[in-house]
Amino acid sequence: MAQARGNTRQRIQDVALELFAEQGYEKTSLREIAERLDVTKAALYYHFKTKEDILVSIFEDLTRPMDELIEWAGEQPRTLETRQEVLRRYQKALLAAAPLFRFMQENQAAVSKLSVGLTFKERMIELTRLLHDPEFTMADKVRAISAVFTMHAGTFFMQHVEGDPEEKQEAVLEVALDLITQAHHA
């Protein structure tokens, strides 16, 4: 029974995220999610009481790897090699959570009002903090922080650039690694 419940929960999350991306978070109702799933609204309520509950559950599931990365990085020496590995692991987490991040990008106004928006901002601040040191020059701090945003831009905006998807991701990682290396060695 728990397995079936887990699958239903996942189906609800997938359909909700799909609808949120298509129509926007604000314009999507629980009724529409239930209809797309071909279930009653009561069946949907069994798993989630509100749209925000669904979004929070999606966010928690898809950002767990980011939390694990932040925890891991916090326990590592603050070396160039650690920072490079943080970027490699972050790219994998971004790719796995691409639908959520795409939704967040397209629904910034709605997300900023929700608890998940603040939580995400806190995660990003912590992640970027782990990539630079207080003794870095301001320009090097910008380089370190830019490495993270290069990963974001590369994950979401490179889809509009012609080329092999794997080659594009390798290029994004290369540029991010160049930035962190420059920051570390300056």
VOGU-3710 file (C-alpha; in Angstrom, 3 decimals, decimal comma):
1> maqargntrq> 0,000/0,000/0,000  2,815/2,424/0,853  4,348/1,812/-2,573  1,070/2,626/-4,324  0,675/5,741/-2,181  4,231/6,796/-3,091  3,507/6,320/-6,801  0,267/8,321/-6,526  2,099/11,086/-4,686  4,744/11,167/-7,437
11> riqdvalelf> 2,082/11,228/-10,174  0,355/14,159/-8,451  3,663/16,031/-8,194  4,526/15,374/-11,851  1,123/16,457/-13,148  0,986/19,510/-10,889  4,448/20,651/-11,981  3,456/20,111/-15,602  0,310/22,243/-15,150  2,169/24,893/-13,132
21> aeqgyektsl> 4,687/25,160/-15,982  1,977/25,273/-18,671  -0,472/27,687/-17,025  1,443/29,245/-14,166  1,112/28,450/-10,493  -1,567/31,061/-9,770  -3,814/29,971/-12,646  -3,739/26,254/-11,819  -6,413/24,870/-9,501  -6,540/21,664/-7,484
31> reiaerldvt> -9,595/20,732/-9,549  -7,535/20,932/-12,769  -4,809/18,793/-11,239  -7,403/16,202/-10,190  -8,997/16,252/-13,659  -5,647/15,767/-15,411  -4,981/12,822/-13,076  -8,502/11,497/-13,657  -9,175/11,331/-9,907  -11,631/13,075/-7,634
41> kaalyyhfkt> -10,669/16,215/-5,762  -11,207/14,205/-2,544  -8,627/11,651/-3,687  -6,188/14,475/-4,323  -6,939/15,942/-0,851  -5,970/12,610/0,683  -2,376/13,342/-0,356  -2,247/17,155/-0,474  -4,573/19,789/1,012  -3,334/22,753/-1,051
51> kedilvsife> -1,351/23,647/-4,163  1,369/24,980/-1,881  1,561/21,569/-0,155  2,155/19,977/-3,551  4,773/22,551/-4,490  6,553/22,212/-1,139  6,675/18,422/-1,521  8,079/18,732/-5,067  10,625/21,242/-3,853  11,702/19,057/-0,911
61> dltrpmdeli> 12,083/15,950/-3,069  13,986/17,648/-5,874  16,218/19,809/-3,685  17,286/17,039/-1,298  20,467/16,493/-3,381  21,261/20,208/-3,000  20,895/19,946/0,784  23,153/16,896/0,778  25,694/18,766/-1,365  25,726/21,751/0,998
71> ewageqprtl> 26,169/19,438/3,982  28,986/17,521/2,241  30,754/20,710/1,108  30,565/22,168/4,617  32,552/19,201/5,927  35,284/19,409/3,270  38,481/21,464/3,260  37,988/24,772/1,483  40,254/23,932/-1,429  40,021/24,493/-5,157
81> etrqevlrry> 39,426/20,752/-5,642  36,479/20,807/-3,221  34,980/23,834/-4,939  35,360/22,191/-8,337  33,645/19,049/-7,024  30,834/21,193/-5,587  30,222/22,594/-9,069  30,290/19,124/-10,669  27,797/17,785/-8,130  25,650/20,892/-8,370
91> qkallaaapl> 25,354/20,458/-12,122  24,034/16,920/-11,592  21,516/18,173/-9,017  20,398/20,959/-11,365  19,886/18,575/-14,260  17,875/16,196/-12,068  15,689/19,045/-10,819  15,409/20,883/-14,158  11,579/20,859/-14,251  11,392/22,481/-10,809
101> frfmqenqaa> 14,005/25,116/-11,590  12,325/25,883/-14,918  9,034/26,328/-13,065  10,711/28,610/-10,502  12,285/30,683/-13,278  8,939/31,121/-15,059  6,910/31,748/-11,890  9,250/33,965/-9,875  6,522/36,288/-8,623  4,389/33,451/-7,252
111> vsklsvgltf> 7,354/31,518/-5,836  8,760/34,567/-4,035  5,525/34,749/-1,984  5,748/31,104/-0,923  7,896/29,529/1,781  9,817/27,557/-0,867  11,077/30,791/-2,448  12,735/31,929/0,772  14,128/28,458/1,454  15,636/28,312/-2,032
121> kermieltrl> 17,228/31,732/-1,601  18,799/30,580/1,683  20,175/27,456/-0,023  21,695/29,542/-2,815  23,335/31,917/-0,330  24,811/28,972/1,564  26,040/27,292/-1,611  27,739/30,443/-2,896  29,262/31,070/0,553  30,950/27,670/0,324
131> lhdpeftmad> 32,606/28,643/-2,957  34,541/31,693/-1,767  36,660/32,789/1,149  36,612/36,058/3,082  40,134/36,803/1,860  39,074/36,646/-1,797  39,072/40,013/-3,524  35,636/41,332/-4,425  36,252/40,416/-8,065  37,105/36,855/-7,019
141> kvraisavft> 33,959/36,631/-4,897  32,007/37,695/-7,986  33,802/35,006/-10,024  32,947/32,326/-7,435  29,299/33,367/-7,265  29,154/33,697/-11,059  30,260/30,082/-11,355  26,968/29,015/-9,732  24,909/31,297/-11,931  26,780/30,052/-14,984
151> mhagtffmqh> 25,463/26,615/-14,045  21,913/27,990/-13,872  22,138/29,913/-17,119  23,749/26,967/-18,832  21,133/24,541/-17,637  18,161/26,654/-18,662  19,188/28,993/-21,438  21,516/26,725/-23,390  18,473/24,694/-24,439  17,889/27,478/-26,985
161> vegdpeekqe> 21,409/27,164/-28,419  21,968/24,637/-31,178  24,241/21,741/-30,361  24,575/18,411/-28,654  23,002/18,570/-25,145  25,890/16,700/-23,545  28,460/18,936/-25,244  26,583/22,015/-24,032  26,580/20,756/-20,436  30,292/19,969/-20,628
171> avlevaldli> 30,940/23,500/-21,911  28,847/25,019/-19,099  30,804/23,045/-16,508  34,100/24,036/-18,140  33,230/27,741/-17,917  32,067/27,426/-14,296  35,263/25,549/-13,398  37,325/28,243/-15,152  35,629/30,920/-13,043  36,213/29,116/-9,750
181> tqahha> 39,820/28,367/-10,727  40,440/32,033/-11,579  38,914/33,102/-8,268  41,009/30,630/-6,335  44,330/31,447/-7,983  44,070/35,213/-8,290
//
